[in-house]
Amino acid sequence: DSAFALAAEVGDGSIRRFVRMINEKAEELGLDGTHYVRPDGLDVAGHVSTARDTLRLAREAMREPLVRAPLRKQTAQIPPGRTLQSWNDLLGTFPGLIGVKTGHTDNAGWAQVAAARRGPSTIYSVLLGSPSRAKRNADLSELMEWAFDQYATYALVRKGERYATAAVPFADDEQLELVAAEGASKLVRLGDGSQFVERVVAPTMVELPVAKGQKLGEVVVMGDNGEVARVDLVATRDIPAPSVEERARWYADRALDEAGDILASAIPGL
């Protein structure tokens, strides 16, 4: 009843017009195996879809906050004090589940497109034609657990780790560490042969003054299909600019050292 009421509203009073509209939308989304005949999805000749199309439609719907928010609720309240229970049993049993839709008809069997999120990973799974509700739930849970096991988060850049050092002018043998300002990671499928190349771009000597946290370089990580991460390298401490007296003293010390080297080479044994 709700489906037909909504269809009549959206179709400007015509169910037939609404069905035509959703078929046009399906064509726009590239749902080549889908054709709608009625708004509620119950069994009727010619009303068909596929697992792939169901997945595409679910992902499209989950981009909309108005759709996404209620799909995570196990219960809802409607006047006058009635409680509705979601038919999505996995909401209370599968960790990280965020949607999407269950379904059942005599001809289609027990079906569901499910989505779950754990960390950076979001997995979608589709099951059509299951013989029972319990079997559908068990198989979907096993399928999604298997899918999560196929992926891992690979650390590309570690926040605070030193990736380069730069010489400090007017300070012999003094080095400034350059560390990653933030971390970067990528979700990879285990065993797919993914490879990454790290390129550090940093000066050999800094210009003074330097402020702690100042960007002085970057780490660029390249993957098989191009750049996958770019992170700033920053100074770990403040280094003020030397005074005129400090510069003069440094140049004088260098001059004395060079003079000593010249004398030593000119007078053997000196």
Sequence and secondary structure as in RCSB ss.txt:
>XXXX:A:sequence
DSAFALAAEVGDGSIRRFVRMINEKAEELGLDGTHYVRPDGLDVAGHVSTARDTLRLAREAMREPLVRAPLRKQT
AQIPPGRTLQSWNDLLGTFPGLIGVKTGHTDNAGWAQVAAARRGPSTIYSVLLGSPSRAKRNADLSELMEWAFDQ
YATYALVRKGERYATAAVPFADDEQLELVAAEGASKLVRLGDGSQFVERVVAPTMVELPVAKGQKLGEVVVMGDN
GEVARVDLVATRDIPAPSVEERARWYADRALDEAGDILASAIPGL
>XXXX:A:secstr
 HHHHHHHHHTTT HHHHHHHHHHHHHHTT TT B SSTT  S TT B  HHHHHHHHHHHTT HHHHTGGG SE
EEETTTEEEE S GGGGTSTTEEEEEEEEETTTEEEEEEEEEETTEEEEEEEEEESSHHHHHHHHHHHHHHHHHT
EEEEEEE TT EEEEEE TTSTT EEEEEESS EEEEEETTS    EEEEE  SB  S B TT EEEEEEEEETT
EEEEEEEEEESS B    HHHHHHHHHHHHHHHHHHHHHHHSTT 
